[in-house]
Amino acid sequence: MLDGLEARRVERDGVGLAVWSGGSGPTVLLLHGYPENSAMWRDVVPALLTDHRVILMDLRGYGRSDAPADATYSKREMAADAAAVLRALDAGPAHVVGHDRGARVVHRLCLDQPDLVASAAVLDIVPTLHMYESVDRLMAETYFHWFFLTRGNGLPESLLRADPKTWIRSRFTGRHGPEFTFPPEVVEEYAEAFARPGVIEATCADYRAAATIDLEHDRADRDAGRRIRGRLLVGWGKRGYVGRAFDVPEVWREYAADVQPAAIDADHYVAEENPEQTVAALRTFWAAS
């Protein structure tokens, strides 16, 4: 699904990261969400390759990257992985773009490694700390997996291992516009990668980190007054929970100095539901840099 890109692996502290790259021009790093992998950018990449160097990375614990049981899955570690990839490919500073979990990694990368970020874009999220401090019934019902995946004693892992394909299919129904359907081969790609040894356990660890150490890091930044200093594109699906539940740009202005908004005609999976508007929003943002 990533034709025209060169595949390679970058290792950081014993964790092998699956990376694809191609094209020439200003560098763009694309980071995927849950429970996906870099294939989510399949309809965005061809448009960007015309005039950009494009790099994609499967986050640790996802896709074709390693998913070691003893690794740390905080966004700080994932951001350090992204930094290692950019350095290994001699690619920074880059325009970094993330959706869902990948957007949370972008947020952390901007705070921890700002020298590697030319600009940043986060798609269909508000900050993790704000989400946890805004829990209500709608949030709990829409994002129930945030609480399910953090349970201990191996419960979510056991249930998901029993039928991973049903879980994957459930993630891609009801969170997209009525005129859009995920191609079966795409869902199969996500299901196959998700069922790889260690991935279910690692992705649960990702969500547990978000509910624990990530919040500690975010609160420490807030208490110290640290915010994203560079330009930030905040995109969201107009039909989705994030766009309906929050004034997305205003929320982000508490966390970043220069916020540029972009409402996209989609639900949650903006880059797959509406790749044309997603690319257009990115290009408009970069052109104003």
Protein Blocks (a to p, Z undefined) as FASTA:
>chain_A
ZZhiacddddeehiacddddededjdddddddddddfklmmmmmmmmmmmpccdddddeh
iajbccdfkbcfbfklmmmmmmmmmmmnopaccddddehjlmmmmmmmmmmmmmlpmbdc
dehiacfklmmmmgcfklmmmmmmmmmmmpghhlmmmmmmmommlmmmmmmgoiacfkbc
cdfklmmmmmmmmmpghklmmmmmmmmmmmmmmmmmmmmmmmnopacfbdcdddddfkbm
klmmpcfklmmmmmbfbdcdddddddfklmlmmmmlmmmmmmmmmmmZZ
